[in-house]
Amino acid sequence: MTTIDIPVKAPRRSFNIKREGERFALVAAWLLLIVIFGSLMPDSFLSWRNFSTMFGSQAVLVVLTLAIIIPLTSGDFDLSGASILTMSSMLIAVLNVKQGWPIAPVLLVALVSGALIGAINAFFVLYFRIHSLIVTLGVGTFVNGMILWVSQSQTISGVSMTLVKWVIINRLFGVPLAFYYALILAAVIWYVLEYTIPGRKLLFVGRGREVSRLNGINVDRVRAVSFIISGLIAALAGVFYSGMTGSADPLSGLNLLLPAFAAAFLGATTISPGRFNSFGAVISVYFLVTGITGLTMLGAQAYVQNLFYGGALVIAVSLSQLVRNRQPQDFS
Amino acid sequence: MSDNAVLQMNNIRMRFGSYYALKGVTLSIRRGEVFGLLGQNGSGKSTMIKVLAGFHQPEEGSEIILWGQRMPLPLNQMDIKTRGVAFVHQHLGLVPSLTVVENMRVTALGQKNPWFVSWKNEAERVSRLFAEFDLAIDPMATVAELPPVERAFVAIIRAFEDLRASDAGYGGEGILVLDEPTPFLPAEDVKRLFALIRSIVKTGASVVIVTHDIDEVREITDRVAVLRDGELVDILDTKTSERQTILDTIVGSRIDAFVKSRKAEARPTTVLARGVKAGTGQAFDLDIGEGETLGVTGLIGSGFATLPYILYGAKKGVGRITLGGVTVDLEKISPAKAQMMGIAFLPGDRLGAAGVGSLSVTDNMTLPVLGNHLSPIGLDRDSMAREAARLSEVYDVRPLRPEMMLGSLSGGNQQKVLLAKWLQIKPKLLMLDEPTQGVDFGARQQIFKALDRATAEGTSILCASTDNEQLEQICDRIIVFSKGRPVLELKGDDITRKAITEACFYSETNHAEAAE
């Protein structure tokens, strides 16, 4: 994403067809997918209704993907993202519907719960020096248990219409507002990662812990903040989730974990290849969703989702390895 | 020439894209000789080895003749190995968390029964093998526990064992290829390594050693081939060639070694370290003058190497440091705090601790000065790129493309980038840990000049190194460490390579006697 503009002597970075091709290959693949499905089902698939539904309903997945790319950039995995999302939506339903709290403090509690779980992840990873993969897997599963407990394994519906209105019912250019929230968040994250000092520190910590430490970066603080922000954004995804359906169920949000990782890694092959980046993540989510929607409309069965997401994750990581010339990956 | 040649490489041409890394190089290795391959970074010496190892496929017309038999191209890696050519690469290829025996068994050929390994027998066999070369390495120790030189021994003995196990019935000896085995070793360990090489040669094997250290070449090799820009410049008889002749052959034109003009007059002291403890040694004091270059050296484990880490807060230490009127307790100092005081530190591990190889030169260079590139709407990426391009030009970083990944530059150029990164903040104290390890002759002189310019502007330098030639070239004063504390000081004209070496060993023995 760096644009290099050097005066006089330094060679100017010229337009490189191969590099630009690599950056926009996924966008092209997405358009190709739309053309294929569009020519097969010109009436149903190509309708604006279909696209506006897709853009709106998948905003939750976009936000969750944005949540996990922050710790991925600083070199940590957060597998508890989907659990935080579900926990936050369940808290909203329980407090708003069962306890009758007004929606504003409920949202605040939901977001704080996400940040808190992120802080717990950070504590175990950084204090005990455990790999983030293990800690977040454990914490995520623990949170799943909590969700079933507080919900008594029930789906709770009837969440405040104000929230539903501001997430899915109110539209701009026919697309639910949730889509624009996700785009704004993507823009904010892109800005922070590319154009601020904290964003640079995050990137350096992810690429070289020892280098960062010796450069005076407080590595532990950066990693802790990235876990907490990741939890906070995942909880925000939960807010959109309950706004989308007006309800919360204890399980279906958990299915978003793998798609989010697939989109994050696929996103790292596009726009700025080799780096986890927010707009790449947005494009990947919609690429994946377009594929699944198209196949489902053609009459494919439900299992196609898993085939598509699982396959996409492995292919995405393989592609990003090709971008990196198949250097071995080191996530620790 | 090729009377008793065991290996001939004829007209080796190797192309990467449109760039020829080797432009038709012809060599032959004689039986039982130590053959050096010498050249600057990027001269093609490593490529030559990789062609022989079968990693790179050379162009049509290249010819490799092993034991008088023409090898079919492309070379098969396994084929080369079973015919008795064994390689030890720079990073040795050992797994640190496994034991010596386990590492020795990984590649060993000729395993009798693949389904059962008797570790006891293996350990005995490995011990016997070590004993043949007068080495006392515990086969059950993990590689991580061994000092660096013994790790190199293990890798070399493992390769030697492969030679024996191979069906080099063609004389029963084989060819051992060592790719830069010495840059991480202190001087006395290099001597031990060379002793091992000599005893391997006595068994009838031939050794090819790739290096860019002229003194090592002069000490160990019989003949040396000098490569420059992918071409063979000359093959010299080491015994009859002068050091300067070899040097001039490598560089092409004559490059004069950097000579520092040491100032005799007293300087105002800017850095005061008090009550410092390095490891288990006694507390000591240390002063550095304004614009002074102080070298610290000693034998490995004598504590000099941790000194910069302690002063920078990168390792736990005891004592106080005063700089620019500020005194800080070393137990509380952190790298961030040290930087605020005006201390910069360039660690020896270039891509592990000093810079990030997978990020661009621009990103790496601008890390400590991001605040200067902040505009009201965030970081100004254009100004970062401009500054990196400017610094790259000042410090002669090649290629002059700051958007390239740091890791794709050669070692010398990486070091120029990392040095530029710290010198741009004009630190009051710059600490260096082995600043020119694995850096070729020309780039070294450039780095030394850059350091000299910095000292002229008032930066004090603390350089921890075991490279005596380097210390002699850049230091105003040298402190030799032993058992965790300074024992000897060399100043002005007393500073010579020989004096430093002697001081290191003298201080060690003297200290031991005094203790008794």
Interface residues (C-beta under 8 A of the other chain):
Chain A: T2 T3 I4 D5 I6 P7 K9 A10 P11 R13 Y191 E194 Y195 T196 I197 R200 L203 F204 R207 G208 E210 V211 R213 L214 N215 G216 I217 N218 G274
Chain B: Y312 A314 S334 P335 A336 A338 Q339 F345 P347 D349 G352 A353 A354 G355 V356 S358 L359 S360 T362 D363 L367 P368 L370 G371 L374 I377 G378 L379 R381 D382 A385 R386 A389 S392 E393 L400 R401 P402 E403
